[in-house]
Amino acid sequence: MSNNAAIVELSQTANKFRSSIVLQAENKYIDVKSILGLFTTLVGSHSYELHVHGPDAAEAKSALAEIFAKYNLNVKVVD
């Protein structure tokens, strides 16, 4: 994914939440709050899993799922 706007929006949105928000790509785990981590990982057409744990996890999952859909990213939000 070369969509810088998506990366910035994901990171900014993730940082609004207290929950731990991690993107799993194969055997790598990336902190979604880290723009650098996203830039180095969100490349190609891999499928990703989003893991969210914390006090505001439900809201975080909902907000991030909207962004993934908006940018047509292949991300599965894990419950």
C-alpha positions as CSV (number, residue, x, y, z in Angstrom):
1,M,0.0,0.0,0.0
2,S,1.6,3.2,-1.0
3,N,-1.3,5.3,0.3
4,N,0.3,7.8,2.7
5,A,-3.0,9.3,3.6
6,A,-4.3,5.9,4.8
7,I,-1.2,5.4,7.0
8,V,-1.4,8.9,8.5
9,E,-5.2,8.5,9.2
10,L,-4.7,5.1,10.7
11,S,-2.0,6.2,13.0
12,Q,-3.8,9.4,14.1
13,T,-7.0,7.5,14.7
14,A,-5.2,4.7,16.7
15,N,-3.5,7.4,18.9
16,K,-6.9,8.6,20.1
17,F,-7.5,5.3,21.9
18,R,-5.9,3.9,25.1
19,S,-6.2,0.4,23.8
20,S,-3.2,-1.6,22.5
21,I,-3.7,-1.7,18.7
22,V,-1.6,-4.1,16.8
23,L,-1.6,-5.1,13.1
24,Q,-0.4,-8.7,12.4
25,A,1.1,-9.3,9.0
26,E,2.2,-12.9,8.7
27,N,4.6,-13.3,11.6
28,K,5.2,-9.6,12.2
29,Y,3.4,-7.4,14.7
30,I,3.2,-3.7,14.2
31,D,2.0,-1.0,16.6
32,V,-0.6,0.9,14.6
33,K,0.2,4.0,16.6
34,S,3.6,4.0,15.0
35,I,3.6,5.8,11.6
36,L,7.1,4.4,10.8
37,G,6.0,0.8,11.6
38,L,3.0,1.2,9.2
39,F,5.2,2.7,6.4
40,T,7.6,-0.3,6.6
41,T,4.8,-2.9,6.8
42,L,1.8,-1.9,4.8
43,V,3.2,-2.8,1.4
44,G,1.9,-5.2,-1.2
45,S,-1.4,-7.0,-1.0
46,H,-0.9,-9.0,2.1
47,S,-3.8,-9.8,4.3
48,Y,-3.6,-8.4,7.8
49,E,-5.3,-9.0,11.1
50,L,-6.0,-6.2,13.6
51,H,-5.8,-7.0,17.3
52,V,-7.2,-4.5,19.8
53,H,-7.1,-4.9,23.5
54,G,-8.0,-2.4,26.2
55,P,-10.7,-0.3,27.7
56,D,-11.9,1.3,24.5
57,A,-11.3,-1.6,22.2
58,A,-14.8,-1.7,20.7
59,E,-14.7,2.0,19.7
60,A,-11.2,1.6,18.3
61,K,-12.1,-1.5,16.2
62,S,-15.1,0.4,14.8
63,A,-13.1,3.5,13.9
64,L,-10.2,1.6,12.3
65,A,-12.5,-0.8,10.4
66,E,-14.0,2.3,8.7
67,I,-10.6,3.5,7.6
68,F,-9.6,0.1,6.3
69,A,-12.8,-0.1,4.3
70,K,-12.4,3.5,3.0
71,Y,-9.0,2.6,1.5
72,N,-9.9,-0.9,0.5
73,L,-7.4,-2.5,2.7
74,N,-7.6,-6.2,3.3
75,V,-7.7,-6.2,7.1
76,K,-9.6,-8.6,9.3
77,V,-10.6,-7.2,12.7
78,V,-10.1,-10.0,15.2
79,D,-12.4,-10.3,18.2
